[in-house]
Amino acid sequence: MLSEPTGVDFPTGPSVGEVVPDFSLPDQHGGSVSLMEALGGQRALLLFFRSVRW
């Protein structure tokens, strides 16, 4: 098992309830969709999953 180096902070992302800045990602058709466009004035749950350790 790998151990984390001491004295190094590994941020895990935004805190619960924290407002995140708008960002854009590609959709399944290659177009760009921003978070605000996808929300359409509603709330959303964002899940950030890290599949490997870096």
C-alpha positions in Angstrom: 0.0 0.0 0.0 1.3 3.5 -0.9 1.6 6.0 1.9 1.2 9.7 1.3 4.2 11.9 1.8 4.1 14.0 5.0 3.6 17.7 4.7 1.8 17.5 1.3 -1.8 18.6 1.0 -3.9 16.6 -1.5 -7.1 18.7 -2.2 -10.2 16.6 -2.8 -12.2 19.3 -4.6 -14.9 21.7 -3.6 -16.5 21.5 -0.2 -20.1 20.5 0.3 -22.3 23.5 -0.5 -19.5 25.4 -2.1 -20.4 27.3 -5.3 -18.2 26.1 -8.2 -17.3 28.3 -11.2 -18.9 27.7 -14.5 -17.0 25.3 -16.8 -17.5 23.6 -20.1 -17.0 20.0 -21.2 -17.6 18.2 -24.5 -20.9 16.3 -24.9 -21.4 13.0 -26.6 -21.6 14.7 -30.0 -18.4 16.7 -29.7 -20.2 20.0 -28.9 -19.4 22.1 -25.8 -21.9 22.3 -22.9 -21.3 24.6 -19.9 -22.5 23.8 -16.4 -24.8 26.8 -16.4 -26.4 25.7 -19.7 -26.9 22.2 -18.4 -28.4 23.4 -15.1 -31.0 25.6 -16.8 -31.6 27.5 -13.5 -31.9 24.3 -11.4 -29.6 22.7 -8.9 -27.3 19.8 -9.6 -25.1 17.2 -7.9 -21.5 17.2 -9.2 -19.4 14.1 -8.6 -15.7 14.3 -9.2 -14.2 10.8 -9.4 -10.5 10.2 -9.4 -9.7 6.8 -10.8 -6.0 6.8 -10.2 -3.7 8.3 -7.6 -1.5 11.2 -8.8 
